[in-house]
Amino acid sequence: MKKFAIILLSVCFSAFGMAQNLFEQGNAAYAEQNYREAALLYDSLLKSTPVAELYYNLGNACFKQGELGKSILNYERALRLQPNNKDVRHNLQFAQSRIIDNIEDNSRFFLSQWVTALRNLLSRQTWMWISIVAFILCLAGIICYAFARILALRKTGFHTAWIALLLSIVSLLFANSLHHRDTERREAVIMREIVNAKSSPDKSGTDLFLLHEGTKVTIRSTVADWAEIHVGNNIGWIPLNTLERI
């Protein structure tokens, strides 16, 4: 058993060493402006190690090659893992400024947009931990309210309990919403230079509007090789192979 454990540890350290070596090779290739080689190395690592730093580096390498869609896609993926990473957010905004489409969604109520922005400030795991800690504080407040003899402590316990319970519920709802977002993967990025959205999932459908590389869309449904997408106030059908899910 001990021998097996030693072998297992040696394999793990060997795999880690290989991954570290590939990462360093990718960084070296990027420093030498060999962006294609760097992108290939980062992409190979992501198949086994999907971490924010690799998505960020891959996004940078793709942007340097003029691959706007791929760069935005990887910045978006990195941001989902590290919502507070200022470098990722800055580079994503810079890449998005290069998009030809400037589509605004006026159909959503401003409060809904504000709640979504608040939800996206933290990761799913962080919201879950906040919910757990807040629930523990709620229990502590209830105990304080129930057993404290001093009026001021009872008031403090009461207000702590309901505020913490509210925070716990909101955080849990945010975590659950992010879980559905990451599981369903309805958000996607246009990967082709120009895509013509149709009125139906067929090449003979009426042309509705044009989309360009890097534009972020929401997938409403899929039929065969077609996706019904929503972007801004527009809804149309585009081929599935013209987009990549975040």
Sequence and secondary structure as in RCSB ss.txt:
>XXXX:A:sequence
MKKFAIILLSVCFSAFGMAQNLFEQGNAAYAEQNYREAALLYDSLLKSTPVAELYYNLGNACFKQGELGKSILNY
ERALRLQPNNKDVRHNLQFAQSRIIDNIEDNSRFFLSQWVTALRNLLSRQTWMWISIVAFILCLAGIICYAFARI
LALRKTGFHTAWIALLLSIVSLLFANSLHHRDTERREAVIMREIVNAKSSPDKSGTDLFLLHEGTKVTIRSTVAD
WAEIHVGNNIGWIPLNTLERI
>XXXX:A:secstr
 HHHHHHHHHHHHHHHHHHHHHHHHHHHHHHTT HHHHHHHHHHHHTT   HHHHHHHHHHHHHTT HHHHHHHH
HHHHHH TT HHHHHHHHHHHTT S      SS HHHHHHHHHHTTS HHHHHHHHHHHHHHHHHHHHHHHH  S
HHHHHHHHHHHHHHHHHHHHHHHHHHHHHHHHHH  EEEE SSEEEEESSSSTTS EEEEEETT EEEEEEEETT
EEEEEETTEEEEEEGGGEEE 
